[in-house]
């Protein structure tokens, strides 16, 4: 399945066009490599998504063409989620 479609079906992003824009900017990695919107996503792949001041790493569990909203979280497993810098006060203050 295409990366942009998977992100939409799994509801990691709201719209497929947004998924395309984010991947065109090089902010999505598949198995450690920069991914394009048409990159193939398959079961077992690791996706690293960076946007909105966060970095989320997920493992792909399934790639169905359609899924109900309530079942979308079953398509991936969050491995790591972290906030990126900014807005923090330096140590010692």
SERO-4910 file (N, C-alpha, C, O; in steps of 0.05 Angstrom, whole numbers):
BEGIN
 pado doro    nc1    nc2    nc3   cac1   cac2   cac3    cc1    cc2    cc3    oc1    oc2    oc3
  Unk    A     17    -23      0      0      0      0     18     25      0     39     25     12
  Unk    A      9     45    -14     24     71    -15     25     84     13      6     81     29
  Unk    A     47     97     19     50    110     45     28    130     50     16    130     72
  Unk    A     22    148     31      2    169     36    -26    156     42    -41    166     59
  Unk    A    -32    135     28    -58    121     33    -58    108     60    -78    109     75
  Unk    A    -36     94     68    -35     81     94    -39    102    117    -54     97    136
  Unk    A    -25    125    115    -28    145    136    -56    155    139    -66    160    161
  Unk    A    -71    157    117    -99    165    117   -116    143    128   -133    148    146
  Unk    A   -113    118    118   -130     96    128   -126     91    158   -145     85    172
  Unk    A   -101     93    167    -94     88    195   -101    113    212    -99    112    237
  Unk    A   -109    134    199   -117    159    213    -94    171    229    -98    184    250
  Unk    A    -70    168    219    -47    181    230    -46    210    221    -35    228    234
  Unk    A    -58    215    197    -62    242    187    -91    244    178   -104    224    172
  Unk    A   -102    268    177   -131    272    171   -137    268    141   -157    257    134
  Unk    A   -119    278    124   -124    278     95   -100    266     80    -77    270     89
  Unk    A   -106    253     58    -84    241     42    -66    263     30    -42    259     27
  Unk    A    -78    286     23    -62    307     12    -42    318     33    -19    325     26
  Unk    A    -50    318     59    -32    326     80     -9    306     83     14    313     87
  Unk    A    -16    280     81      4    259     83     24    262     60     48    258     64
  Unk    A     14    269     36     32    274     13     51    297     19     75    295     13
  Unk    A     40    319     29     57    343     34     79    337     55    102    344     51
  Unk    A     71    323     76     90    317     98    112    299     87    136    303     94
  Unk    A    105    278     72    126    261     61    143    274     40    167    268     38
  Unk    A    131    292     24    147    307      5    168    325     18    189    330      7
  Unk    A    163    333     43    181    349     58    203    333     72    220    344     85
  Unk    A    202    306     69    223    289     81    219    284    110    239    278    124
  Unk    A    195    288    121    191    285    149    180    257    157    171    253    180
  Unk    A    180    238    138    171    211    144    193    192    134    203    194    112
  Unk    A    200    173    152    220    153    146    206    126    147    190    121    164
  Unk    A    214    108    128    205     80    129    231     64    133    249     65    116
  Unk    A    232     50    155    256     34    162    282     50    160    302     40    150
  Unk    A    280     75    169    304     92    170    311    107    145    331    121    144
  Unk    A    295    104    124    300    117     99    278    137     93    255    132     98
  Unk    A    286    160     82    266    181     74    246    169     54    254    156     35
  Unk    A    221    173     60    199    161     43    185    182     26    182    205     35
  Unk    A    177    174      3    161    190    -15    131    181    -12    127    159     -1
  Unk    A    112    197    -21     84    190    -17     77    163    -30     60    148    -20
  Unk    A     90    155    -51     84    130    -65    101    107    -54     99     84    -65
  Unk    A    117    111    -34    133     89    -23    115     67    -13     93     73     -2
  Unk    A    123     43    -17    107     19     -8    110     15     21    132     14     32
  Unk    A     87     11     35     86      5     63     76    -23     66     55    -30     54
  Unk    A     89    -40     82     80    -67     86     82    -75    116     95    -61    131
  Unk    A     69    -96    123     69   -106    151     97   -109    160    114   -121    146
  Unk    A    103   -100    184    129   -102    196    147    -78    192    168    -75    205
  Unk    A    139    -60    174    155    -35    170    153    -17    195    134    -18    209
  Unk    A    175     -1    198    175     19    220    173     46    206    189     53    189
  Unk    A    154     62    215    150     89    205    158    109    226    150    106    250
  Unk    A    173    129    219    179    151    237    168    177    225    177    186    204
  Unk    A    149    189    239    135    213    230    143    236    247    141    235    272
  Unk    A    152    258    235    160    282    250    144    306    239    148    315    217
  Unk    A    126    316    256    112    341    250     96    350    274     91    334    293
  Unk    A     88    375    275     72    385    297     87    385    323     75    383    345
  Unk    A    114    387    323    129    388    347    132    361    361    139    359    384
  Unk    A    126    339    346    128    312    357    142    294    337    143    299    313
  Unk    A    153    272    348    164    251    332    151    225    342    153    218    366
  Unk    A    137    211    324    124    186    331    135    163    314    137    166    289
  Unk    A    142    142    327    152    118    313    132     96    317    124     89    340
  Unk    A    123     84    295    103     63    296    111     39    279    127     42    261
  Unk    A    101     16    287    105     -9    271     79    -15    257     58    -14    269
  Unk    A     81    -21    231     57    -27    215     49    -56    221     65    -74    218
  Unk    A     24    -59    229     13    -86    235     -4    -97    213     -6   -122    210
  Unk    A    -17    -80    197    -34    -89    175    -38    -66    156    -34    -42    163
  Unk    A    -45    -73    130    -48    -52    110    -74    -57     93    -72    -60     69
  Unk    A    -97    -58    106   -122    -61     91   -129    -35     76   -121    -14     83
  Unk    A   -145    -38     54   -152    -15     38   -172      3     53   -171     28     50
  Unk    A   -189     -8     68   -210      7     83   -212     -4    111   -209    -28    116
  Unk    A   -218     14    130   -222      5    158   -240     26    172   -239     50    165
  Unk    A   -256     17    190   -273     35    206   -255     51    225   -234     42    233
  Unk    A   -265     75    232   -249     93    249   -241     80    275   -219     83    285
  Unk    A   -260     64    287   -255     52    313   -233     30    311   -221     23    331
  Unk    A   -229     20    287   -209     -2    283   -182      8    273   -163     -7    270
  Unk    A   -180     34    267   -156     45    254   -131     41    271   -109     36    261
  Unk    A   -134     43    298   -111     40    315    -99     11    315    -77      7    325
  Unk    A   -115     -8    305   -105    -35    303    -86    -40    279    -75    -61    276
  Unk    A    -82    -19    263    -65    -21    239    -35    -16    246    -18    -22    230
  Unk    A    -30     -5    270     -3      2    277      0      0    308    -19      0    323
  Unk    A     26     -2    316     32     -2    345     53     20    349     73     22    336
  Unk    A     47     38    368     65     60    374     89     49    389     86     36    410
  Unk    A    113     53    379    137     44    391    149     66    409    157     61    432
  Unk    A    148     91    399    159    113    414    145    139    405    139    142    382
  Unk    A    141    156    425    129    182    419    144    203    436    146    199    460
  Unk    A    154    224    423    168    244    438    163    272    428    158    276    404
  Unk    A    163    291    446    161    319    439    188    329    431    209    321    442
  Unk    A    188    346    411    214    357    401    218    384    415    199    397    424
  Unk    A    243    393    416    252    417    430    234    441    426    215    441    410
  Unk    A    240    462    441    225    487    439    205    489    462    192    470    470
  Unk    A    204    513    474    186    518    495    195    508    523    180    511    542
  Unk    A    219    497    524    229    488    550    248    508    561    262    522    546
  Unk    A    248    511    588    267    529    600    293    515    604    294    491    610
  Unk    A    316    529    601    342    517    605    345    507    634    333    518    652
  Unk    A    361    487    637    366    476    664    378    497    682    394    514    672
  Unk    A    371    497    707    383    516    726    366    542    729    373    558    747
  Unk    A    346    545    713    329    569    716    305    563    732    288    581    736
***
